[in-house]
Amino acid sequence: MSHCHNHSLNQVDPEIFSLIGKEEERQSNHLELIASENIASLAVREAMQSVLTDKYAEGYPGKRYYGGCKIADEVENLAIARLKKLYGSEHANVQPHSGSQANMAVYFSFVNPGDKVLAMDLSHGGHLTHGSRVNFSGKFYDIIPYGVDPKTEMIDYDLLESLANEHKPRMIVSGGSAYSRKIDFERIQSIAKRINAIHWCDMAHYSGLIAAKEYPNPVPFADVVTSTTHKSIRGPRGGMILCKEEFAKKIDKQIFPGIQGGPLMHVIAAKAVCFHEASQESFKSYQIQVKKNASALSKVLNDGGVRIVSGGTDSHLFLADMKSIGFTGHQAQELLDSVQMTTNKNTIPFDTEKPTITSGIRIGSPALTTRGMKEVEMEIIGNWMLSLFKDPESTDLKRRIIREINDLCEKFPLPSLLLS
Ligand code: DSN
């Protein structure tokens, strides 16, 4: 064995050790409001750092291309069984390395280059892989965008239906990354069925809420459903696919050998842990609080004069129209960053600004809720934001807010710090 195999990270690579320590400190004393981020449990992290990282297990349980896969098979079967039960799905694939690869497998399974795909516009809340011109999805397929109604800023299902009838796409995509309202998956399914199109739902943002039955479940309606495993579901970074049994072989073949090689067995083990955690009663209470917190924070901002897109939220996130108080999304993100509040600039429906500037910011509650914060903390945070937006140049104000944020963060430590 090489001389440093039994040494700690600190001994072998002090530079990376120190950078990880700095990142832990940043996460610890910043308020994480990015809607797609969360804090995985120590159990999830422990599975990820296990010896399973060393095992090659190309193929699927019972049909591997390497020997020594008995335990890997048990791990993957457990992850699959837990995932199917969580969402009531006929089939599950836990191997996608990311949400984007899960989504790529869906395209490769159901549509050919040049085929028409109906998907939500990115600036109305869609996602990069739902047809953005800079992504493979927008390059290979003929994307027809649907969006929200300009008045309600909620999905315009009549428009979606008329576009479906007019263009007869091969696939309709539901789901998105910046849409805060409930989605009527049943209606989208009935539209898809009438034109013989595949209905694919990307539930990445909502999968934690859905597991806890706090958001509509697309699985009974959509032909295929994809998700990441690290957003509201709070697992390791990765992807997953659920589908009806009739599409199982097609999907599995596209993930391996179509797109990926060996699965990340340590991450699959961590996904299994996450699915176990998500089936607990405490996860339901967590998701209820996630929604309450998003609602509470949006209300404080709204009461303080910031326009909230669609007037509120039914989920873990909302979009704040920063132009309503004279900022671009970029300016607002930078301002909040300067006092240890992390958000992301985001286009809002019918935005006239470029994606690098934007008119809005996206705000989400999953990570702060994991730390144990509730409505009372959301009110404090919302008021810090409002005072900062009123007086963006004041260094005294910024100093005070940072001091108070440090105190708040100390009261709600990250899981690892809970141990020390
Ligand atoms: N980047 C993710 C998000 O922030 O929503 C989507 O993949």
Residues whose N, C-alpha, C, O or C-beta is under 5 A from the ligand:
A	BS01	DSN	S36 S177
